[in-house]
Amino acid sequence: QVQLVESGGASVQASGSLRLSCTVSGTSLRGNTVYWHRQPPGRNQEWVATITGSGLIHYRDSVKDRFTASREDTQNMVFLQLNKVKPEDSGVYYCQMIFGTMKCWGHGTQVTVSA
């Protein structure tokens, strides 16, 4: 059974930094794509970043040049470095993997950015 566990969320002031982690178990991370999403308070969930199995990375426009996704396949972990955070970056951050029609989600980690 594939499990994803996010960690690293915290309360931080604007312009600060955070590093989120996603630990994968039940499958090898190698060759698999991982997605980061977030759920801002009172808003719909939104995609944040994708890191493919080959290391290609894509970001939503609002986080480009501030967020950095990375992966360490030997540890079965994916990371999302948040720099220069803004209040609008607040929300619950989730990592996701997709296997055919099966979508696997973690429980999320809370990021709160105060002005």
C-alpha positions in Angstrom: 0.0 0.0 0.0 1.4 3.3 -1.1 1.6 5.9 1.7 2.7 9.5 1.5 3.5 11.6 4.6 4.1 15.3 4.4 6.0 17.2 7.1 7.7 20.5 7.7 4.8 22.8 7.8 4.9 25.6 10.3 3.9 29.2 11.0 6.3 31.6 9.5 6.5 35.4 8.8 6.3 36.7 5.3 9.7 36.6 3.5 10.7 33.6 5.5 11.5 30.1 4.4 10.2 26.5 5.0 11.2 23.1 3.7 8.4 20.6 3.2 9.1 16.9 2.9 7.1 14.1 1.5 8.1 10.6 2.5 6.9 7.8 0.3 6.5 4.2 1.4 5.0 1.1 -0.2 6.6 1.8 -3.6 9.9 3.1 -5.0 10.0 6.7 -5.7 12.4 6.1 -8.6 10.9 6.9 -11.9 7.7 8.2 -10.5 6.2 11.7 -10.7 5.2 13.5 -7.6 2.9 16.5 -7.4 2.6 19.2 -4.8 -0.8 20.8 -4.2 -2.1 23.2 -1.6 -5.5 24.1 -0.1 -5.6 27.8 0.8 -8.1 28.6 3.5 -11.5 29.1 2.0 -10.3 28.4 -1.5 -10.2 25.5 -3.9 -7.2 23.2 -3.9 -4.5 24.3 -6.4 -1.6 22.6 -8.0 1.8 24.0 -6.9 4.6 22.0 -8.6 5.4 18.7 -10.4 8.6 16.8 -10.3 8.8 14.0 -12.8 10.7 10.8 -12.5 13.4 12.1 -14.7 13.7 15.3 -12.7 11.8 17.7 -14.8 10.1 20.3 -12.6 7.2 22.6 -13.3 5.7 25.3 -11.1 2.6 27.4 -11.0 3.4 30.9 -12.0 2.8 32.5 -8.6 5.6 30.4 -6.9 8.2 30.4 -9.7 11.5 31.8 -8.5 10.5 31.3 -4.9 9.8 27.6 -4.5 12.1 24.7 -5.4 11.1 21.1 -5.7 13.6 18.4 -5.4 13.8 14.6 -4.9 16.1 12.1 -3.2 15.1 8.7 -4.7 17.5 6.8 -2.4 15.6 8.1 0.6 12.2 7.9 -1.1 11.6 11.5 -0.4 10.5 14.6 -2.2 11.0 18.1 -1.0 9.5 21.5 -1.6 11.6 24.5 -0.5 9.5 27.6 0.1 11.4 30.9 0.1 10.2 34.5 0.3 6.8 33.2 1.4 3.8 35.4 1.2 0.5 35.3 3.2 -1.2 33.9 0.1 1.1 30.9 0.3 -0.8 29.8 3.4 -2.6 26.5 3.3 -2.4 22.8 3.7 0.3 21.3 1.4 -0.2 17.9 0.0 2.0 15.6 -2.1 0.4 13.2 -4.6 1.3 10.3 -6.7 -0.8 8.8 -9.5 -0.7 5.1 -10.5 -3.1 4.6 -13.4 -6.5 5.5 -12.1 -5.3 5.4 -8.5 -4.4 8.8 -6.9 -2.5 8.6 -3.6 -2.5 11.6 -1.2 -0.9 12.3 2.0 -2.7 14.0 4.9 -1.1 17.3 4.3 1.1 19.7 6.3 -0.1 23.2 7.4 1.8 26.3 6.3 0.7 29.6 7.8 2.4 32.8 6.7 1.7 35.9 8.6 2.2 39.4 7.2 
